[in-house]
Amino acid sequence: MNNREVVLDVLRKAYQIEVDGYTFYSMTAERAEKPAVEELFTKLAEDEVQHQAFLRTVAGNFDAKGVEAFKLNLRSPELRAINQAVFTAKFREQAAGAEFELGVLSIGMTLETNAIKYFSGAAGSATEKEVKEFYQYLADW
């Protein structure tokens, strides 16, 4: 595989991870019995849709511009703010005893951990600075 194909393969994998995440979180939201738990998984599913759109744009730009498509003004996510917005007091209260939902959240965390490993590995293998930084951004994301 040439470098272009490798980059496109990573972008396809990133997109598929977001599609799978959307499916996983939206199905869980539909099954949730408590409003705050449903709200959490709905929010996570919506985030995955936004990620898909972003990745489609980057992939389209890569096709047209090559490595220049990765020259983006990327900011690492602020994990503390995300944590506070997602795991609200209301969620923690309603999640008590919600074994199914907490089990799903645990699986989701495992999926995210696997994605982090994948993109960190891709960043380590990338030869272009911009591509390497983009993959690391995906790992941090």
N, C-alpha and C positions, 0 to 999 in steps of 0.2 A: 504494500500500500504506500502510495506517495504521501507527502506531508499534507496536501490538500484533503485527500481522502481520510486521513487520520483525524484531522480537525473536524470535518463534516461528520465523521462517525461519533466523535465525542459530543458534538452538538445534537445529533440525533438521540444519543443515549440520554443527554440532559433533558431533552424534550420528553422522551418516553418516561423518565423518572417523574416529571411533573404531571403527565397524563395519568400515570399509575397513582400518584399521590392524590390527584383530584378524585379519581374513582373511589379510592380507599376512604378518603375523608368524607366525601359526599354520601356514600353508603352508610357510613357510621352516623352521620348527622341525621339521616332518615330514620335510623333505628334508635336514636337516643330518646330517652324518656324524660329527661330533665332539661328545661329550657336553657340553662347556662351551658350544659354539656353540648346540646344541639348547636348553640351559638358558637362555641369553640370550634367544633368540627366544620361548621358552615364557613367560618372565617378561614380556617386552614385550607378548605377546598377552594375558596375564592382566591386566596393567595397563589395557589397552584395555577389557576387560570391566568393570573397576571404574569406569573413566571413563564408560562407557555408563550404568551404574546411577546414577551421580551426576547425569549430565545428564538422565536420565529423571525423577529426583526434582525437580530444579530446574524442568524444563519443567512437570511436574504442579503444582508449587507456584506457578509463574507463572500458570498457568491459573486457579488458585483465589485467589491473593493479589495478582497484578499485580507491580509493581516491588518490593514488600515481599519477594518470593521471592529477590531478589538481595542482601538484607541478611544476608550470611553472614560468618562469621568465617574468612576465607580467608587462608591463609599461602602465600607464594610457595614453590615447591619449592626445596629445597636442592640445587643442581645438582652441587656437588662430591661430596656424599654419594651422589647417584644415580650419578654417573660412576664412583665407586669401587666401588659395589655391582654395577654392570652390567659394567664392563670390568675384571674381575678379572685377576690374573696368570695364572690358569688359562685364562681366555678368550683373553688375548693370546697365550699359548703355543700353544693349539690352533687359533687363528684363522690362524696363519702358514700361508700357502699355501692357505687356504680361499677361493679366488677367488669362487666363487658366493656364499657367505655374506657376504663383505665387500662384494661388489657390491650385494647386497640391503640391507645396512646403509647403504650410500651412498644407495640409492634411498629408504630409510626416512627418512634425514636430510633429503633433498630434500622429501619429503612433509611432514615436520614443519616445515621452513622455510616451505613454502607455507601451512601452517595458521597459523603465527605471523604471517605477513603478513596473512592474512585476518582474524584476530581483532584484530590491532592496528588494522587499517583500520576494523573494526566499532566498536572502542573509540573511535576518533577521530570516528566519525559519531554515536555514541549521545548522546542529550540528557540522560538521567537519570544522575546521579552513580553510583548503585548498579549500573546496567546497564553503564556505562562501566568501572567497576572490575572487574566480573565478566568482561567481554570481555578486559580486560587480563590478568586472572588466567588465562583460557584461553590467551592468547598465551604467558604465562610458563610455563604447565603443559607 
